[in-house]
């Protein structure tokens, strides 16, 4: 096996697991059984899964075993375990969207990204925990309860890809599928000491349904290493006919994984600490993580400078809130079931339904104009640097303990003040785990690329990982 003596299967990265399968040092069935055993032993402590599918996973692993024995070409991630966030449809597998209203829903079709990951050879072990319809920046629901940070299970794992992040950080999976409509990959990646990629708009298809109306939601990977995340992005990327957005693919012969193995060159990096959100004050640990990342980038030879002015304008936040609430107006919930929705979901739905058509169109127009102007105003920079959240990880119940959906939303706005702007602009952005508090909690920092330029972000992140390795850091339950 391509590892040191005493290495356990979950110590291997996804790419190391794939290499071991190709070398016939380990079988897909062994990898799947190892992950299933860890889920059985540890998931009650972290709440990573809404649904585990051991029978389907074992059947897929047996087929993958036969493919190895038959010889021939294997897909790049053959036999590697993963899981699908429960906001994505999976044919024949319960898909709840984190809501008690849909606790028994079983779709007839896969989302395109599910098909793509299976085609790359990965084996899904089930559906990861997510908040109701993905609205909050933390993960809790009435089906599985909270997804907890493996570094301290009294704290929330973030959201809305909190289950995916908890699964990877706890060593239940080497990498996992996530999605991001307002920070939902970057927030849990930052909280759990992982590397997460929010791809550029149109990089990964949201077919057949997706969140294409607003253009905010994208799908991407959460992983322990840059190379694993890049390999998973390679597997996920690509359009489906009929998609409203198309990101240009890498040049012929290039892969995102390939960019992780080459230096980024000297980059011009613009940094900022002012989100523009009223009341969003930075915790000293968040500020320290930001300054440390700035220093490291400078030491690596990059030109790091403060943006000449705060990049966000006051009107973008109210417009984003309107569009976010509009997303709650089309939930597949019959009137007789509305009382089963959680307070935050009900608040957003009621707010959205109270809007006029003019309100809706004006908000969409404001976001589109802002996105164009923002990209133009920051175009002199190769990369932007900013915090992700304003505070370290929050305790379970911190957002919603009072049962007030409106108050919950206000807390989220101040906590997750930085990520959503890049869902508006559609730019790629990553969370890089460079800082741990004195108490041992990770705090991620955000890097943002030019539109459709995941390549530079991946190359720069790999350089940071080499300079300040984080793969050896694991929570106590590892």
N, C-alpha and C positions, 0 to 999 in steps of 0.2 A: 504494500500500500504506500502511496506517495505521502508519507507522514512519518513523524518520529515515533519511537517505541512508546507504547502506552496511550497512543491517540485513540480516542473513541470516535465512532462514526459521526456524531454530531459536532465534533471538533473540526471536521473537514468542511471546507467551503463548498459551495454548490459546484464550482468548476473542478475542485479536487474529487468530489463524489463522482462527477461525470467521467473524469479521467480514470478513476478506479474501476468503474463499470466497464469502460472500454478495455482496460488492461485485464479484465476478469479477476481482479483482486477482491471485488465485492459484487454482489448481485443486486439488481433492483429490489428484489424481495427482501433482502437483508436490510437495505436502506429504509424501505417502507415499514418493515416490522420494528426497526429501531425507533423510528419517529412515532409510530403508533404507541409503542410502549412508553415513550416519554410523554406523549399527550395524556395517556391514561394515568401516569404518575403525577404529572405536574399541572395539568390544565385547570384543575380545581383551584389552584392558588393564583392563577393569572387570568383566567377567563378569556382565553384566546379564541375559543371556538364556539360557534352557535350550533354547528352540525358536523359530526365526524362520520366519514363514510368508509369504514374499514373494509367492507366486502368489495366495494368497487375498487378501492385502492389495491387490494390484494389481487384482484382479477387483472388489473392493469399491470401490476408488477410481474405477474406470471407471464403475461404476453410479452413484456419487455425482456424477461429472462430468456424466453424462446428466441427472440430476435437477436440477442447476443450470441446464443449458441449457433444460430443459423449463419452467422457471419454477415458480411456485406456492410453497406453503409448504415450508420446509425445517426439519428438526429443529434444536434450538439449537446443537448441536456438530457440525454437518454437515461431514464431511470431515477432522476433526481426528484425527491419529494417536494411538494409545494402545497399551497391551498389558495382558494379563491375568496376574496372578500364577498360578504353576503349582500352586497348591492349589485352583484353581477348575476345574470340568469345562468343557471346550470341545468341542462335538460335532465329530467328524471331525479333531480336532487332538490330537496327542500330549499327554497330561497325566500327568506323572511323579510329582507330589507330592514332587519332589526326591529320589526313591529309585531306586536301581538295580533294585530288585525290580519296579518298575512302569515301567521304561524304555521299554517298547513299548505301554503302555496307551493306547487311543484310545476315549474315551467316546462314547456315542451321543446324549447330550443335553447341552445347555448348562445351566450354573447360571443361576438367574433374573437375577443381576446382570449376567451376560454378555449376556443378551438385552436387558436394560434399557439398557446402554451402547450396544449396536448400534442400538437404537431411537432413542437420542438423537443418532445420526449419527456416532459415533466409529468409527474403523477400527482394528481390532487388528492389530498387526504380529507378534504371537506371544505366547509365554509367558515371563514373567520368572523369574529364578532364585530359588529358595527352598530352605531346608534340608530335610532328610528329614522329611516329614510336618509341617513347620512348628514343630517342638518348640523348637529353640534360639533365642536372642536374637541370633544371628549367622547368616550365610548361607554355608554350605559344604556340598558333597555330593560323591558319587562319580561324578556325571554331567558337571557343568560346572565343578567346583571352586568356589573362593570368589567371592562378589560383593565387589568392592573399592571402597573410598571414592575417588571421583574426585579429591578434594582431596589425597590421598596414597595411591596404590594399594598401598602396603605395609600398609595398614590395612584392617580389615574394614568393610564397608558396613552392618553391623547386620542384624537379622533380626526376624521371618522374611520381611519384605517388602524384603529387601536388594537384590534384583535390580531391583525397581520403583524404589527410591530411587536406585540407581546410574544407571539409565537416564535419569531426570529430571535428576539433578544433572549428568550428563555432556552434557546437551542432545541425547540420542537421541530423547526424547519430551517433549512439553510437560507431560503429567501421566500418571499411571498408577494402575491398580487395585491395592489392597493389602488385607490383612486383619490382624486384631489380636485375639489370644486372651490375651495377657499383656504387650502392649507392642509388638507387631510392626509397627505403623505408626509409632508415636511414636518408638521407638528409632532406626530407620533415617532417619526424617525429621530427628531431632535431630543425627545423625552427619553427614548430608550437606547440611545447610544448607537444608532444605526445610520447607514447611508441610504438616503431615499432620493429618487428622481421624480419630479413632476415634469413630464415631457412637454415639449411645445405643443400648442393646439394643432390637432390633425396628425400628430405622430402615430398615435395608437387609435384605431377605429373604435367608436362607441356603438357600432352597429349591433343589433338591428334597431334598437330604440335609443338608449343613451340620453345624455343631457345636451343634445345638440341645439336646442332652442335658445338657450342662453350663451352657449359656447364656453361656459366656465369649467365644466367637468372634464377631466382627462384621467387616464389610467397609466399606472407606472409601477416600478418595482421598489420593494424595501429589502435590503440585504445587509450583511455584516461587512462586506467589502465592496469597493468600487468596481472591481472586475466582475464580481457576481451580478451586481446591479446592471452593469453594461451588457453582460451576456443575456440577462433576462429582458432588457429593453430590446435587444436585437430580436429576441423571440416574439415579443409583443408587437413590434412596430409594423406598420404597413396599412394602407387604406383598403377599404372595401368599396366597390362601386356604389355610388349614391351618397357617400359621405359628403357633408357640406364643407369640410375643411381638409386640405391635403398638405402635409408638410413634405418638402423635398427630401428624398432619401439621401443617405450618404453617397458620395461618389462611387462609381462602379468599382467593385473589389474591396471597398472599405466596410468596416463594421464599427459599431460603437465600442465593442470590446477592444478592437485594434487601437482606438484612441486612448484607451487606458494604459497602453504600453508605449506611449511616446510623449516626450516633454512638450509642455504647452508653449514654450517660448516666453519672452518677457511681455507681460500683459499690463494694460492700464485698467486699474480697478478703482471704481468710485464707491465710497462707503458713506453710510448715513445712519443716524440713530433716531431721527425724528420721524415717527410714522405718520404724523399729522392727525392721529386719533386723539381727540380730547380726553384727558384723564388717563392716558396710557403711559404711566410712568414706569421706567425701567428699574428692575431689581439690580442691586450691585453685582450679583453673580452673572446676570445676563450681560451687563456692561463689561464685566471682566472677560467673559468669553469672547465678546466682540473685539475688544482691544487686543486680546491674545491672538485671535485670528488675523487681525490687521498686522500685528508685528511679525507673525510667521510669514505672511505673504510678502512683506517687505524684505525679510531675511532671505527669502527665496529669489529675490531679484525683481519682483514686480513693482510697478509704480502705483502706490496706493495713495489716494487723495480724497479729501472730503468733497462731497458734492457741493457745488456753490450755493444751493438752496434746497430746502426740503422737497423731495420729488413728488409728493402727493398734494393734491389740491383739496380744499374742504368739501367740494361737492361730490367727490367720488364715493365717499363713504355712504351718504344718504342714498345715492343712486344704487350702490351695491346692495344695500339693505332692501330696497324695493324689489330688485331683481331676485334676491334670495327668497323673499316672501312670495313672489310670484311662482317660484318653483314648487311651493307647497299647495298651490291651488289646483293642481291636476293629480293629486295623489289618488291611487286606486282604492278609495275607502268609501263604502256605501254609507249613506246618512245614518243608518241604524248602528254603525260601528264607530261613529266619530268620538263617542265618549271613551273609547278605548285608547285613543291617541294620548301620548304623553303631553304634559303642559306646554313644553316648548313647541312641539309640532302644532298643537291647536292654536297657540299664539301666532305662529307664522302663517298658518292657513287663514285664520281670521283677518290678519293684517293684509294678506294678499288679496282676499276676496273683497276687501273694502276699497281697494284701489280702482280708479277709473282707467279706461283705456288710454286716456291722455297721460295719466301718471305712469303707466307701464311703458308707453312708447317714449316718453321723455327720459325715463331712467335708462332705457336701452340706448337711446341716442347719446346721453351723457357719457355712458361707459365707453361707447365706441369712439367718440371724439377724444375722450381722455386717453384711451389706449394709444391712439395715433400720436397725440402730442407728447405723451410720456416717452414712447420709443424714440421719437425724434429728439427730445430734449436730452436723452441719456446716450445717444448713439456714439458719442466720442469714446465711450468706455467699452472695453471688451467684456467686463464682468462687473456686476454690482455686488456689494457686500452689505448685509443687514442682519439684525437678529431675526429670530422666528417668533418666539413668544416673549412677552414682557416680564414674565415671572418664571421661576423654576416650576417643576411639576406640582400640580394641585392635588390636595387630598380628595379621596372619594367623597362625593356629596357636596363639594365646595361650590359647584356651579348651580346645582338644582335642589339642594337640600330643603329649601323653603317652599318648593312646589310652585313657584311663580315663574311662568314661562317668559314673561317680559323681563324680569330681573335677571334670569338666567342668560338671556340674550345680551343684555348690557354687560354682564361679567365677561362673556365670551369676546365681545368687541374689544374690550380693554386688554384682555389676555392675549388674543391672537391678532394683534394690530398690524402685523407686517405682511403675512403671506398672500392675502386675497388679491392684492393689487396685480399680482402676476397671473392670476386666473383671468383677470380683466384684460390685461395686455396679451395674454397667450404665450408669454415668454417661458422658456424652460428655466427651472430652478431646482436646486438640490439642497439637502441638509447634510452638513458635514460634522461629524462628532469629534470635536477637537478639545473640549473642555469638560472636566468633571469637577464638581464642587468638593469642598473639604469633607462633606458628608458622603461623597461617593456617588452623586447623582449626575448623569450626563446632561449637558446643555448644548444643543446643536446650534450652528450658525448657518445662515442662508447665503448661498451664492446664486446669482442670477445671470443668465446668458442673453445674448442677442437672440432675436426670434430665429427659431429653427437651428440654433447652435448648441445642441447638447454636446457636440464633440469637444468644444473648448472646456465646458464644465467638467466633463469626464476626465479629460487630460489633466486639468488643474487639480481636481479632487484626488486623482491618483498620485500626483506630486505631493499633495498635502499628506496623504496617507503614508507615503514612503518616508516623509520627513517626521511625521508624528504618528506612528502606527497606533491603531486602536483595536485591531483584531484580537489581541490577547486579553482584552478587558471583558470580563464576564460577571454577571450577577452571582450571588452566592449559591443560588439554586441550580446553577449550570452543572 
